[in-house]
Amino acid sequence: MLTEPSKYRLSDLAARFELELHGDPNHEVNGVGTLRSATPAQISFLANSAYRKDLGSSRAGAIIVKPEEADACPGNHLIADDPYLAYARLAKVFDIFRNPTTGIHPTAWVDPEAQLGESVSIGPQVAVGPDCQIGDGTVIGPGTVIEAGAQLGKACRLYSNVSIGQRVQLGDRVIVHPGAVIGGDGFGIAFSGDHWEKVPQLGSVRIGDDCEIGSNSTIDRGAIDDTVLEEDVRVDNLVQIAHNVHIGAHTAIAALVGIAGSTKIGRYCLLGGHVGVNGHITIADRVRVSAYSAVYHSIEEAGGTWSAMIPSRPIREWQKNVTRLRQLYQLERRVAVVEETLGDTRDNKKGKEKND
């Protein structure tokens, strides 16, 4: 349910978030907006130089900028070394969604053996199984199912139609967006001559404090040991994390990423959209993988940026390039024959340079 946004003086916001204010300290704002759409009652920010051209024409009541951009901002502005981070913190005060009412909705079902903390909110059509533990202040949205033995920490927020499997553990302040499935069976099958047999998935999922799981993402339970996300892991929408994956703290994963089973990803890693990661490999700490890349082998060097994508090209050029790729093997064989006949052309070139 929506509430009326509160008004804040720029001087109060500057003091609260330790920002340097230039302009009218008594100007009041009650929301946020982009440089192009913001009104005088809203705050905006400049974090990407591509939008610098909009500074002069923006109607925003105040703009968060870097120190070097201050001279280009004619109106009220707040100085921050990282404007986007400052905006993220400041925008929270304009959240107009009211927290659900504490208590259990009449249409929800909570097993008598479940343990609920204080100020828990359980919405319509929720099902909470036996031996579950729900921490203080946790909010569970409509249609969510929490299976037997699951443990949810304090101040978690589960939106609508979330599925939490048996014995799944969520830390404190975990956010799970609509349609996510945590603790479903991993893809474990064994071939028996003429048919597949299912391998029991006997582990579960453990998720650390302050993690966020995007809409319709899936995190499979472990086959034997647990699938693990350490603290402050951020997962976008439509991400598949297979059984027994281990993801290090503070890693962020963009939409449509697929991570195969038993892979270990380090801390502070960034995976771009649509990245595919092979199973049973390791990615070191602070590795960045650009969008549409495929990671087939372990990345053992920390801190690097990896990419395997081919950018789009005009269709005629792309067709010619594909044709050339198909001819690479034949070209390699022809070069080998030439070198066998005439000697390695690289050695000949080095010898000529030496004689010169």
MISE-276451 format. One record per residue (C-alpha): residue number from 1; x, y, z. Coordinates in Angstrom, 1 decimal, always signed. Layout:
[NUM [X Y Z]]
...
This chain:
[1 [+0.0 +0.0 +0.0]]
[2 [+1.3 +3.5 -0.9]]
[3 [+1.9 +6.3 +1.6]]
[4 [+2.4 +10.0 +0.9]]
[5 [+6.1 +10.8 +0.4]]
[6 [+7.7 +13.0 +3.0]]
[7 [+9.4 +16.3 +2.2]]
[8 [+13.0 +16.9 +3.2]]
[9 [+15.1 +20.1 +3.2]]
[10 [+18.3 +19.8 +1.2]]
[11 [+20.3 +20.9 +4.2]]
[12 [+18.9 +18.0 +6.2]]
[13 [+19.7 +15.5 +3.5]]
[14 [+23.2 +16.8 +3.1]]
[15 [+23.9 +16.5 +6.8]]
[16 [+22.3 +13.0 +7.0]]
[17 [+24.3 +11.6 +4.1]]
[18 [+27.5 +13.6 +4.7]]
[19 [+27.3 +15.5 +1.3]]
[20 [+28.5 +18.9 +0.5]]
[21 [+25.6 +21.2 -0.5]]
[22 [+25.8 +24.1 -2.9]]
[23 [+22.6 +26.1 -3.3]]
[24 [+19.5 +26.8 -1.2]]
[25 [+19.6 +24.8 +2.0]]
[26 [+15.8 +25.3 +2.6]]
[27 [+14.7 +23.9 -0.8]]
[28 [+12.4 +20.9 -0.2]]
[29 [+12.2 +17.7 -2.2]]
[30 [+9.9 +14.6 -1.9]]
[31 [+11.2 +12.2 -4.5]]
[32 [+13.8 +11.3 -7.2]]
[33 [+13.9 +11.5 -11.0]]
[34 [+16.2 +11.3 -14.0]]
[35 [+18.0 +14.4 -15.2]]
[36 [+15.5 +14.8 -18.0]]
[37 [+12.3 +14.0 -16.1]]
[38 [+12.9 +15.4 -12.6]]
[39 [+10.8 +18.2 -11.3]]
[40 [+11.9 +21.0 -8.8]]
[41 [+10.6 +18.7 -6.1]]
[42 [+12.9 +15.9 -6.9]]
[43 [+16.6 +14.9 -6.6]]
[44 [+18.6 +13.5 -9.5]]
[45 [+22.2 +12.4 -10.1]]
[46 [+24.9 +12.3 -12.7]]
[47 [+27.0 +9.1 -12.7]]
[48 [+27.5 +8.6 -16.4]]
[49 [+29.4 +11.2 -18.4]]
[50 [+27.1 +10.4 -21.4]]
[51 [+24.3 +12.4 -19.6]]
[52 [+26.4 +15.4 -18.8]]
[53 [+24.7 +17.3 -21.6]]
[54 [+21.5 +17.2 -19.6]]
[55 [+22.9 +19.0 -16.6]]
[56 [+22.2 +22.5 -17.9]]
[57 [+18.6 +21.9 -18.9]]
[58 [+17.5 +19.7 -15.9]]
[59 [+14.7 +21.0 -13.8]]
[60 [+15.7 +18.9 -10.8]]
[61 [+15.5 +20.5 -7.4]]
[62 [+19.0 +19.2 -6.7]]
[63 [+21.6 +17.0 -8.5]]
[64 [+24.2 +14.8 -7.0]]
[65 [+27.5 +15.2 -8.9]]
[66 [+31.2 +14.6 -8.6]]
[67 [+33.4 +17.5 -7.5]]
[68 [+34.7 +18.0 -11.1]]
[69 [+31.1 +18.3 -12.4]]
[70 [+30.0 +21.0 -10.0]]
[71 [+30.9 +23.9 -12.2]]
[72 [+28.6 +22.6 -15.0]]
[73 [+25.6 +22.4 -12.6]]
[74 [+23.8 +25.7 -12.5]]
[75 [+21.3 +24.9 -9.8]]
[76 [+21.3 +23.3 -6.3]]
[77 [+23.7 +20.4 -6.2]]
[78 [+25.2 +17.9 -3.7]]
[79 [+28.9 +16.8 -4.0]]
[80 [+29.8 +13.1 -3.8]]
[81 [+32.8 +11.1 -4.8]]
[82 [+30.4 +8.4 -6.0]]
[83 [+27.1 +10.0 -7.1]]
[84 [+25.4 +6.7 -7.8]]
[85 [+26.2 +5.3 -4.4]]
[86 [+25.1 +8.5 -2.7]]
[87 [+21.8 +8.4 -4.7]]
[88 [+21.2 +4.7 -3.7]]
[89 [+21.5 +5.6 +0.0]]
[90 [+19.5 +8.9 -0.3]]
[91 [+16.7 +7.4 -2.4]]
[92 [+15.7 +5.0 +0.4]]
[93 [+14.1 +7.9 +2.3]]
[94 [+11.6 +8.3 -0.5]]
[95 [+10.3 +4.7 -0.4]]
[96 [+6.5 +5.1 -0.5]]
[97 [+5.6 +1.4 +0.0]]
[98 [+4.3 +0.7 +3.4]]
[99 [+5.3 -2.6 +5.2]]
[100 [+2.6 -5.2 +5.4]]
[101 [+0.6 -5.6 +8.6]]
[102 [+2.2 -7.8 +11.2]]
[103 [+0.5 -11.1 +11.7]]
[104 [-0.9 -14.1 +9.8]]
[105 [-3.4 -13.7 +7.1]]
[106 [-6.6 -15.8 +7.6]]
[107 [-6.0 -17.7 +4.3]]
[108 [-2.4 -18.7 +5.2]]
[109 [-1.5 -22.1 +6.7]]
[110 [+1.2 -22.3 +9.3]]
[111 [+2.1 -25.7 +10.7]]
[112 [+1.8 -25.8 +14.5]]
[113 [+5.4 -27.0 +14.8]]
[114 [+6.7 -23.9 +13.0]]
[115 [+8.4 -21.2 +15.1]]
[116 [+7.7 -17.6 +14.3]]
[117 [+9.7 -14.6 +15.6]]
[118 [+8.3 -11.3 +16.7]]
[119 [+6.6 -8.9 +14.2]]
[120 [+6.5 -11.5 +11.4]]
[121 [+4.1 -10.8 +8.5]]
[122 [+2.6 -13.8 +6.6]]
[123 [+0.5 -12.9 +3.6]]
[124 [-2.5 -14.5 +1.8]]
[125 [-2.3 -18.2 +0.7]]
[126 [+1.2 -18.7 +2.3]]
[127 [+2.1 -22.2 +3.4]]
[128 [+4.7 -22.7 +6.1]]
[129 [+5.7 -26.3 +6.8]]
[130 [+6.7 -28.2 +10.0]]
[131 [+9.9 -27.3 +11.9]]
[132 [+10.3 -24.1 +10.0]]
[133 [+11.9 -21.1 +11.8]]
[134 [+11.0 -17.5 +10.8]]
[135 [+13.1 -14.7 +12.2]]
[136 [+11.9 -11.5 +13.8]]
[137 [+10.5 -8.9 +11.4]]
[138 [+10.5 -11.2 +8.3]]
[139 [+7.8 -10.5 +5.7]]
[140 [+6.4 -13.4 +3.5]]
[141 [+4.4 -12.4 +0.5]]
[142 [+1.2 -13.9 -1.0]]
[143 [+1.4 -17.5 -2.4]]
[144 [+4.8 -18.3 -1.0]]
[145 [+5.6 -21.9 +0.1]]
[146 [+8.1 -22.6 +2.8]]
[147 [+8.8 -26.3 +3.1]]
[148 [+9.7 -28.4 +6.2]]
[149 [+12.7 -27.5 +8.2]]
[150 [+13.5 -24.2 +6.4]]
[151 [+15.1 -21.4 +8.4]]
[152 [+14.7 -17.7 +7.6]]
[153 [+16.7 -15.1 +9.5]]
[154 [+15.6 -11.7 +10.8]]
[155 [+14.1 -9.0 +8.6]]
[156 [+14.0 -11.1 +5.4]]
[157 [+11.6 -10.0 +2.6]]
[158 [+10.1 -12.7 +0.4]]
[159 [+7.8 -11.4 -2.3]]
[160 [+4.9 -13.3 -3.9]]
[161 [+5.0 -16.9 -5.1]]
[162 [+8.4 -17.7 -3.8]]
[163 [+9.3 -21.4 -3.2]]
[164 [+11.7 -22.3 -0.4]]
[165 [+12.6 -26.0 -0.3]]
[166 [+13.2 -28.3 +2.7]]
[167 [+16.0 -27.3 +5.1]]
[168 [+17.0 -24.2 +3.1]]
[169 [+18.6 -21.6 +5.3]]
[170 [+18.4 -17.9 +4.7]]
[171 [+20.5 -15.4 +6.7]]
[172 [+19.3 -12.1 +7.9]]
[173 [+17.9 -9.3 +5.6]]
[174 [+17.7 -11.6 +2.6]]
[175 [+15.4 -10.4 -0.2]]
[176 [+13.8 -12.9 -2.6]]
[177 [+11.8 -11.5 -5.5]]
[178 [+8.6 -13.0 -7.0]]
[179 [+8.7 -16.5 -8.5]]
[180 [+12.2 -17.5 -7.3]]
[181 [+12.7 -21.1 -6.4]]
[182 [+15.4 -21.9 -3.8]]
[183 [+16.0 -25.5 -3.0]]
[184 [+14.5 -27.4 -5.9]]
[185 [+16.2 -30.6 -7.0]]
[186 [+19.4 -30.3 -9.0]]
[187 [+19.8 -31.9 -12.4]]
[188 [+21.1 -35.2 -11.2]]
[189 [+20.6 -38.2 -13.5]]
[190 [+22.5 -41.4 -14.2]]
[191 [+22.2 -43.3 -17.5]]
[192 [+21.4 -47.0 -17.1]]
[193 [+21.9 -48.5 -20.6]]
[194 [+18.5 -47.5 -22.1]]
[195 [+17.0 -45.0 -19.6]]
[196 [+17.8 -42.3 -17.1]]
[197 [+17.7 -42.8 -13.3]]
[198 [+17.3 -39.9 -10.9]]
[199 [+20.1 -39.3 -8.5]]
[200 [+18.7 -38.2 -5.1]]
[201 [+19.5 -34.6 -4.2]]
[202 [+20.2 -34.9 -0.5]]
[203 [+21.8 -31.6 +0.3]]
[204 [+20.1 -28.2 +0.6]]
[205 [+20.9 -24.5 +0.1]]
[206 [+22.5 -22.0 +2.5]]
[207 [+22.3 -18.3 +1.8]]
[208 [+24.2 -15.7 +3.8]]
[209 [+23.2 -12.4 +5.2]]
[210 [+22.1 -9.4 +3.0]]
[211 [+21.8 -11.5 -0.2]]
[212 [+19.2 -10.7 -2.9]]
[213 [+17.7 -13.2 -5.3]]
[214 [+16.0 -11.9 -8.5]]
[215 [+12.6 -12.8 -9.9]]
[216 [+12.2 -16.3 -11.4]]
[217 [+15.8 -17.3 -10.5]]
[218 [+16.5 -20.8 -9.4]]
[219 [+19.1 -22.1 -6.9]]
[220 [+19.2 -25.9 -6.8]]
[221 [+19.7 -27.9 -3.6]]
[222 [+23.0 -29.8 -3.4]]
[223 [+23.3 -33.4 -4.4]]
[224 [+25.3 -34.3 -1.3]]
[225 [+26.7 -31.2 +0.3]]
[226 [+24.8 -27.9 +0.3]]
[227 [+24.7 -25.2 -2.4]]
[228 [+26.2 -22.1 -0.8]]
[229 [+25.9 -18.3 -1.3]]
[230 [+28.0 -16.4 +1.1]]
[231 [+27.0 -13.0 +2.4]]
[232 [+26.0 -10.0 +0.2]]
[233 [+25.7 -12.0 -3.0]]
[234 [+23.3 -10.2 -5.5]]
[235 [+21.5 -12.3 -8.1]]
[236 [+19.5 -10.8 -10.9]]
[237 [+16.4 -12.2 -12.6]]
[238 [+16.3 -15.5 -14.5]]
[239 [+19.5 -16.8 -13.2]]
[240 [+20.2 -20.6 -12.8]]
[241 [+22.5 -21.7 -10.1]]
[242 [+23.0 -25.5 -10.2]]
[243 [+23.6 -28.0 -7.4]]
[244 [+26.7 -27.7 -5.1]]
[245 [+27.7 -24.3 -6.6]]
[246 [+29.6 -22.1 -4.1]]
[247 [+29.5 -18.4 -4.6]]
[248 [+31.8 -16.1 -2.6]]
[249 [+30.7 -13.0 -0.7]]
[250 [+29.9 -9.7 -2.5]]
[251 [+29.6 -11.3 -5.9]]
[252 [+27.0 -9.8 -8.3]]
[253 [+25.4 -11.9 -11.1]]
[254 [+23.4 -10.3 -13.9]]
[255 [+20.3 -11.7 -15.7]]
[256 [+20.2 -15.0 -17.6]]
[257 [+23.5 -16.3 -16.2]]
[258 [+23.7 -20.1 -16.0]]
[259 [+26.2 -21.7 -13.6]]
[260 [+26.7 -25.5 -13.9]]
[261 [+27.1 -27.8 -10.9]]
[262 [+30.0 -27.9 -8.4]]
[263 [+31.5 -24.7 -9.6]]
[264 [+33.2 -22.4 -7.1]]
[265 [+33.1 -18.7 -7.8]]
[266 [+35.2 -16.3 -5.7]]
[267 [+34.5 -13.2 -3.7]]
[268 [+33.7 -9.8 -5.3]]
[269 [+33.2 -11.3 -8.8]]
[270 [+31.0 -9.8 -11.5]]
[271 [+29.2 -11.9 -14.1]]
[272 [+27.6 -10.0 -17.0]]
[273 [+24.2 -10.9 -18.5]]
[274 [+23.9 -14.3 -20.3]]
[275 [+27.2 -15.7 -19.1]]
[276 [+27.5 -19.4 -19.1]]
[277 [+29.8 -21.1 -16.6]]
[278 [+30.9 -24.8 -17.0]]
[279 [+30.7 -27.2 -14.1]]
[280 [+33.4 -28.4 -11.7]]
[281 [+35.6 -25.3 -12.3]]
[282 [+36.9 -22.5 -10.1]]
[283 [+36.8 -18.7 -10.7]]
[284 [+39.2 -16.7 -8.6]]
[285 [+38.3 -13.6 -6.5]]
[286 [+37.5 -10.2 -8.2]]
[287 [+37.2 -11.7 -11.7]]
[288 [+34.9 -9.9 -14.1]]
[289 [+33.3 -11.8 -17.0]]
[290 [+31.6 -9.7 -19.7]]
[291 [+28.1 -10.4 -21.1]]
[292 [+27.5 -13.4 -23.4]]
[293 [+30.8 -15.0 -22.4]]
[294 [+31.3 -18.8 -21.9]]
[295 [+33.7 -19.9 -19.2]]
[296 [+34.8 -23.5 -20.0]]
[297 [+37.9 -23.7 -17.8]]
[298 [+39.0 -22.5 -14.4]]
[299 [+40.2 -18.9 -14.0]]
[300 [+43.0 -19.0 -11.4]]
[301 [+44.3 -15.4 -11.7]]
[302 [+42.4 -13.0 -9.4]]
[303 [+41.2 -9.6 -10.6]]
[304 [+41.2 -10.0 -14.4]]
[305 [+38.5 -9.3 -16.9]]
[306 [+37.4 -12.1 -19.3]]
[307 [+35.4 -12.0 -22.4]]
[308 [+34.5 -14.6 -25.1]]
[309 [+31.7 -12.7 -27.0]]
[310 [+31.7 -11.8 -30.7]]
[311 [+29.9 -8.4 -31.1]]
[312 [+27.1 -8.1 -33.7]]
[313 [+28.0 -7.0 -37.2]]
[314 [+26.1 -6.2 -40.4]]
[315 [+24.6 -9.5 -41.7]]
[316 [+26.7 -9.6 -44.9]]
[317 [+29.9 -9.0 -43.0]]
[318 [+28.9 -11.7 -40.4]]
[319 [+28.2 -14.2 -43.1]]
[320 [+31.6 -13.6 -44.7]]
[321 [+33.4 -14.0 -41.3]]
[322 [+31.6 -17.3 -40.6]]
[323 [+32.6 -18.6 -44.0]]
[324 [+36.2 -17.7 -43.2]]
[325 [+36.0 -19.4 -39.8]]
[326 [+34.9 -22.6 -41.5]]
[327 [+37.9 -22.5 -43.8]]
[328 [+40.5 -22.0 -41.0]]
[329 [+41.3 -25.7 -40.7]]
[330 [+41.9 -26.0 -44.5]]
[331 [+44.0 -22.8 -44.3]]
[332 [+46.1 -24.3 -41.4]]
[333 [+46.8 -27.5 -43.4]]
[334 [+47.9 -25.5 -46.5]]
[335 [+50.2 -23.4 -44.4]]
[336 [+51.7 -26.5 -42.8]]
[337 [+52.4 -28.0 -46.2]]
[338 [+54.1 -24.8 -47.4]]
[339 [+56.2 -24.7 -44.3]]
[340 [+57.2 -28.3 -44.7]]
[341 [+58.3 -27.6 -48.2]]
[342 [+59.9 -24.2 -47.8]]
[343 [+60.7 -24.2 -44.1]]
[344 [+59.1 -22.1 -41.3]]
[345 [+58.6 -18.7 -42.9]]
[346 [+59.1 -17.1 -39.4]]
[347 [+62.5 -18.7 -39.1]]
[348 [+63.4 -17.5 -42.6]]
[349 [+62.4 -14.0 -41.7]]
[350 [+64.4 -14.0 -38.5]]
[351 [+67.5 -15.2 -40.5]]
[352 [+67.1 -12.5 -43.1]]
[353 [+66.8 -9.8 -40.4]]
[354 [+70.0 -11.2 -38.7]]
[355 [+71.9 -11.1 -42.0]]
[356 [+70.8 -7.5 -42.7]]
